[in-house]
Amino acid sequence: MEPTPQIPRSPTCERDVDADLEKGEINDMPESPSHGGTTVVEDAFETPDSPKQGVKRSITDYLRKVSLPDKFQEPFRRKTETPYDEEQRIKRIDSHPEGYPQLAAFINSDENFSICRRFGFLHQRVLLYRQDELRELEDQLIRLDDEDQEEMPQALKSRKRDDVREGSYRKGLINIIDDKLKEYVDIVQRIKTLSTYKPASDRNYSSVSNWLHNTAPLSGEESEFIHHKADLIALTDAEEGSWLDGFVEAVLFKLPYRFTRILFTAPEQRATTDDVYVHLYSKARIGVLVRFLICILAALLLMCPVALLLLVPSLSSIKIIMIVLFTLFFSFVLSVCTRAKRHEVFAATAA
């Protein structure tokens, strides 16, 4: 016969629990020191009406009073909830529902992904429409001036006299023209503002397009905006060495991500997503590498010609050819690897 299970005795309590249960004195036991303020979740079905439930209550009260080892106390402890990190949740792509919330989180994860449509066709259509409206109003005003020149030339010499003249609608026509001019200037300013934004680079466009293709967060027709590549603009200005930055990122993408992730990805970017196909790089760390490469390239452009000229015999035409070639190469590197303007490239080359 198997022995009857015994209630575990607390190492700090020397009383016989079995004997106390038989005598019904377990509720009178003194409180024992607590180890860490244990919290016990009470049984929701306990009622004092049933003797068996009374025994269960007595056992529960006893377990509250005695001190148990930590491994016995752990199931009864209430888990302390950590503060909700709202900012981290917003930045993390995987924490958002699929659809527009996740797409917005992905675009927000890197400023290079901030691309949108210019809607150049629609802006031009609205501009042409407002332009023709003004053309029609202009014709009406000219015809009105011609009529008054023949019938009442004094009305063209005095605004007050024309306003109070019966049957004159020049004032109303002027007000309509003014409203249409405001709409026309507004659309012109909007087109001018949008024209200052650079087109989305091939690298950034490919990143957003590939993510949309792999995850398909939107319905078919609502994701068609990504197919209008020529109409997409970048909302953020490119860095000074944007071409070289893109080249460095392209090279890093071909390397093992476990290596590049440690060196060129910030900790907060690593927590953004668990998608193995999304590689986020820190612009600050990429910038340091790019500046280092530019310094090496600049040193080579300065020292290589000097070293080669020392090896060439004096009074040789080869020296002139080498000087011209390195000067042209310097101008080319300055134009491609930086965002220097034309006059800056000319000044640097002349110097």
C-alpha positions in Angstrom: 0.0 0.0 0.0 1.3 3.4 -0.9 1.8 5.8 1.9 -0.7 8.7 2.3 0.8 11.9 0.9 1.9 14.3 3.6 1.7 18.1 3.6 5.2 19.5 3.3 6.5 20.9 6.5 8.1 24.3 6.6 11.7 24.3 7.7 10.9 27.2 10.1 7.9 25.4 11.7 8.4 22.5 14.1 4.7 21.6 14.7 3.3 18.3 13.4 1.0 19.4 10.6 -0.8 16.0 10.4 -1.7 16.1 14.1 -2.9 19.6 13.8 -5.1 18.7 10.9 -6.7 15.9 12.9 -7.4 18.2 15.8 -8.6 21.0 13.6 -6.1 23.4 15.1 -4.2 24.3 12.0 -5.9 27.8 11.8 -4.5 28.7 15.2 -0.9 28.3 14.2 1.3 31.4 14.6 2.5 33.3 11.6 5.9 32.4 10.4 8.5 34.8 8.9 7.9 35.4 5.2 10.5 35.0 2.5 9.9 37.9 0.1 6.2 38.6 0.7 4.6 35.7 -1.1 1.2 36.4 -2.7 -1.2 33.5 -3.1 -4.1 33.5 -5.6 -7.2 32.4 -3.7 -9.5 29.8 -5.0 -12.6 31.4 -6.4 -14.8 28.4 -5.6 -14.1 28.4 -1.8 -17.2 28.8 0.4 -17.4 28.4 4.1 -20.5 26.1 3.9 -18.8 22.8 3.0 -16.5 21.0 5.5 -14.2 19.9 2.8 -13.9 23.4 1.5 -13.3 24.5 5.1 -10.3 22.1 5.2 -9.1 23.6 1.9 -9.4 27.1 3.3 -7.5 25.9 6.4 -4.7 24.5 4.3 -4.5 27.7 2.2 -4.4 29.8 5.4 -1.6 27.6 6.7 0.4 27.8 3.5 0.1 31.6 3.9 1.4 31.6 7.4 4.3 29.1 7.0 7.4 29.9 5.1 8.1 27.8 2.0 11.2 27.6 -0.2 11.2 29.9 -3.2 10.5 27.0 -5.7 7.2 26.4 -3.9 6.3 30.1 -3.6 7.0 30.9 -7.3 3.6 29.6 -8.7 1.7 31.7 -6.2 3.5 35.0 -6.9 1.8 37.6 -9.1 3.9 38.5 -12.1 5.0 42.1 -12.1 4.1 43.7 -15.4 6.9 45.8 -16.9 6.1 49.3 -18.2 4.7 49.4 -21.7 7.3 50.8 -24.0 5.2 52.7 -26.5 8.1 54.2 -28.4 9.7 50.8 -28.9 6.5 49.3 -30.1 6.0 52.0 -32.7 9.5 51.5 -34.1 9.2 47.7 -34.2 7.7 46.6 -37.5 6.6 43.1 -36.4 4.5 44.5 -33.5 2.0 46.2 -35.9 -0.9 44.4 -37.6 -0.5 43.5 -41.3 -1.7 46.1 -43.7 -1.2 49.8 -43.6 0.0 49.8 -40.0 2.9 47.5 -40.8 3.7 49.3 -44.0 3.8 52.6 -42.2 6.1 51.1 -39.5 8.5 49.7 -42.3 8.7 53.1 -44.0 9.3 54.8 -40.6 12.1 52.4 -39.8 14.5 54.2 -42.2 14.2 57.7 -43.6 15.5 56.4 -47.0 12.2 54.5 -47.4 10.2 57.7 -47.2 9.1 57.9 -50.9 5.7 58.8 -52.3 4.0 59.8 -55.6 4.3 63.3 -57.0 1.1 62.9 -59.0 2.6 65.1 -61.7 -0.1 64.2 -64.2 -2.9 65.3 -61.9 -1.2 68.5 -60.9 -0.7 69.4 -64.6 -4.3 68.7 -65.4 -5.5 70.9 -62.5 -3.0 73.6 -63.6 -4.3 73.5 -67.2 -7.9 73.6 -66.1 -7.3 76.6 -63.9 -5.3 78.2 -66.6 -8.2 77.9 -69.1 -10.7 79.2 -66.6 -8.6 82.3 -66.3 -8.3 82.6 -70.0 -12.1 82.6 -70.3 -12.5 85.2 -67.6 -9.8 87.3 -69.2 -11.7 87.3 -72.5 -14.9 88.3 -70.7 -13.1 91.2 -69.0 -11.6 92.4 -72.3 -15.0 92.3 -74.1 -16.5 94.2 -71.2 -13.8 96.9 -71.5 -14.4 97.1 -75.3 -18.1 97.6 -74.8 -17.7 100.3 -72.2 -15.2 102.1 -74.3 -17.8 102.6 -77.0 -20.9 103.1 -74.9 -19.6 104.7 -71.6 -15.9 105.5 -71.6 -16.3 107.4 -68.3 -16.9 104.0 -66.5 -13.3 103.0 -67.4 -11.9 106.1 -65.8 -13.6 105.8 -62.4 -14.1 102.7 -60.4 -16.7 104.3 -58.1 -18.8 105.4 -61.0 -18.6 102.0 -62.6 -19.5 100.2 -59.3 -22.7 102.3 -58.9 -23.7 102.1 -62.5 -26.8 100.1 -63.2 -26.2 96.9 -65.0 -22.4 96.8 -64.5 -20.9 93.5 -63.4 -17.2 94.4 -63.7 -16.8 94.3 -59.9 -18.3 90.8 -59.6 -16.1 89.6 -62.5 -13.0 91.0 -60.9 -13.8 89.2 -57.7 -14.3 85.9 -59.5 -10.9 86.4 -61.3 -9.2 87.1 -58.0 -10.5 83.8 -56.5 -9.4 81.9 -59.6 -6.0 83.5 -59.5 -5.5 82.4 -55.9 -6.4 78.8 -56.9 -4.0 79.1 -59.9 -1.1 80.4 -57.9 -1.7 77.7 -55.3 -1.4 74.9 -57.8 1.7 76.6 -59.3 3.3 76.8 -55.9 2.5 73.2 -55.2 4.0 72.0 -58.4 7.1 74.1 -57.8 7.5 72.7 -54.3 7.2 69.1 -55.5 9.6 69.7 -58.3 12.4 70.5 -55.7 12.2 66.9 -54.4 14.7 64.5 -55.9 13.4 61.3 -57.6 13.5 58.2 -55.5 16.9 56.4 -55.9 17.0 53.0 -57.5 18.3 51.5 -54.3 15.6 52.9 -52.0 12.9 52.1 -54.6 14.1 48.5 -54.8 14.0 48.2 -51.0 10.4 49.3 -50.6 9.3 47.4 -53.7 10.9 44.2 -52.6 9.3 44.5 -49.1 5.9 45.1 -50.6 6.4 42.1 -53.0 7.5 39.8 -50.2 4.9 40.7 -47.5 2.0 41.9 -49.7 0.5 44.0 -46.9 -2.1 45.8 -49.2 -4.7 44.7 -51.7 -3.7 44.5 -55.3 -5.0 47.9 -56.6 -3.9 49.8 -53.5 -0.3 48.6 -53.8 0.0 49.8 -57.4 1.5 53.1 -56.4 4.9 51.4 -56.2 4.7 50.6 -60.0 4.8 54.3 -60.9 8.6 54.6 -60.4 9.0 57.7 -62.5 6.5 59.5 -60.4 8.0 58.6 -57.0 10.0 61.2 -55.1 12.2 61.0 -52.0 11.0 63.1 -49.0 14.4 63.2 -47.4 17.5 64.8 -48.9 20.4 62.6 -49.8 23.6 62.6 -47.9 26.7 64.4 -49.2 28.2 61.2 -50.5 24.9 59.5 -51.4 26.4 57.6 -54.4 29.3 56.3 -52.4 27.0 55.5 -49.4 24.8 53.5 -51.7 27.8 51.6 -53.1 29.1 50.8 -49.6 25.6 49.5 -48.6 25.4 47.4 -51.7 28.8 45.8 -50.9 27.7 45.2 -47.3 24.5 43.5 -48.4 26.6 40.9 -50.3 28.6 40.1 -47.1 27.3 37.8 -44.4 24.7 39.7 -42.4 25.9 38.2 -39.1 29.1 40.2 -39.6 27.8 43.4 -41.0 24.9 43.5 -38.5 27.2 43.7 -35.6 29.4 46.5 -37.1 27.0 48.6 -39.0 23.6 48.1 -37.4 22.6 50.0 -34.3 21.0 48.1 -31.4 17.6 49.8 -31.8 17.6 48.8 -35.5 18.3 45.2 -34.7 15.1 45.1 -32.5 13.0 46.6 -35.3 12.2 43.4 -37.1 13.0 39.7 -37.2 12.7 39.5 -41.0 15.9 38.1 -42.3 15.4 39.9 -45.6 15.3 43.4 -44.1 18.8 44.8 -43.5 18.9 48.1 -41.7 22.2 50.0 -41.5 23.1 52.9 -39.3 23.7 56.0 -41.4 26.2 57.3 -38.8 28.3 54.2 -39.0 28.1 54.0 -42.8 29.1 57.7 -42.8 32.2 57.0 -40.8 33.3 54.3 -43.2 32.6 56.5 -46.2 34.7 59.3 -44.8 37.5 56.9 -44.0 37.4 55.7 -47.7 37.4 59.3 -49.0 40.4 60.1 -46.8 42.3 57.2 -48.3 41.3 58.1 -51.8 42.3 61.7 -51.3 45.7 60.7 -50.0 46.2 58.4 -52.9 45.3 61.1 -55.4 47.9 63.4 -53.8 50.7 60.9 -53.3 50.5 58.7 -56.3 51.3 61.5 -58.8 54.2 62.7 -56.7 55.7 59.2 -56.5 55.2 58.5 -60.2 56.7 61.8 -61.2 59.8 61.0 -59.2 60.3 57.8 -61.2 59.9 59.5 -64.6 63.0 61.1 -66.1 63.1 64.8 -66.1 62.1 66.9 -69.1 59.8 64.1 -70.3 56.4 64.5 -72.0 55.1 61.6 -69.9 55.1 63.9 -66.8 52.7 66.3 -68.5 50.4 63.4 -69.6 50.4 62.1 -66.0 49.6 65.5 -64.5 46.7 65.9 -66.9 45.3 62.4 -66.3 45.5 62.7 -62.5 43.9 66.2 -62.7 41.0 64.8 -64.7 40.7 61.8 -62.3 40.6 64.2 -59.3 37.8 66.2 -60.9 35.9 63.0 -61.7 36.1 61.7 -58.1 35.1 65.0 -56.7 32.0 65.2 -59.0 30.9 61.6 -58.4 31.7 60.9 -54.8 30.5 64.2 -53.4 27.7 66.7 -54.1 30.0 69.5 -55.1 28.5 72.0 -57.5 30.1 72.8 -60.8 31.8 76.0 -59.7 33.2 74.2 -56.6 34.6 71.4 -58.8 36.1 74.0 -61.1 37.7 75.9 -58.2 39.1 72.7 -56.5 40.6 71.5 -59.8 42.1 74.8 -60.6 43.7 74.9 -57.1 
